[in-house]
Amino acid sequence: MTAAPRWLDTPESAEDLGRLRAMTPAERLAHFVEACELARSILQHRSDASEVLQRREPLSPEAEATWLRLCAEGRRARAA
């Protein structure tokens, strides 16, 4: 089983926006990939993994607005 990332055990890290803002895109991606691997490892050991993966929960209005804004920013960045 994949070990939990070091940052997961640090409660204040979730609120450390300065540290997150200082990360390069590559560093943020590495943390994202690490979290995805951890989720994959957890799901791998669940008997209801396929059911869990089929669940779809709607985004909150705030999350949807953020997602759409980030998609638009990404499109603009690629077009530049």
N, C-alpha and C positions, 0 to 999 in steps of 0.2 A: 504494500500500500504506500502511496506517495506521502511523504512527511508534510506536515502543515508548514506553510511559509513562515519564516521568522516574524514577519510583520503582523501575522494574525494574532499573536499572543500579546501584542502591545495595544491596549485599549485606546490610548490617546492617539495612536497613529491614524485612526479613522477620522480624527478631527484635525489632524496636522496638515491643513491646507497649504501652508507655506512649503512644506517638504514636497508635497505632491506637485505644486505649481513649479517648483524648481527642477523637477525631473525632466529629462529629455523625452521626446516621444518614444524613443527606443526603450528607455527605462520603464515608462508607463506600459508599453506593450509587453515587456518582460514580466511585469507584475500581473498584467491581465492574463497572459498565457499561464503563469503559475497558478492563478486562481482557477482558471478553466481546467487545468490538469487536476487540481485538488477536487473540483466538483466531479470530474470524470471518475476519479478514484472512488469517491463516495458513492456515486451512482452504481459503479461496477459491483459493489458489495450489497446493494439493495435488492430484495426479491421483487419489488414493484418498480424497478427502474423504467421499464417501457411505459408503464402507466404515468409515472412522474414526467417523463419526457413528452408525453402527449398533452399534458395540461397546458392551457393557454390562459393567462390572466391578462386582462387589459391594462395598458399603461395608465398611470394617473394623468390628468390633463397637463400637469407640470412636466412630467417625464416625457410625454409625447411632444410637447413644445420644445423641450431641450433636444430630443432626438431629431426632430425636424430641423432645428437650427443647426445642429452639428452636421447633418447630412448636407444642408445648403452650403455651409462653410467648406466642407470637404469638396463639394462640386466646384465651388469658386476657386479653391486652391489648386485643384487639378487643371482647371481651365487656364490658370495664370501662367 
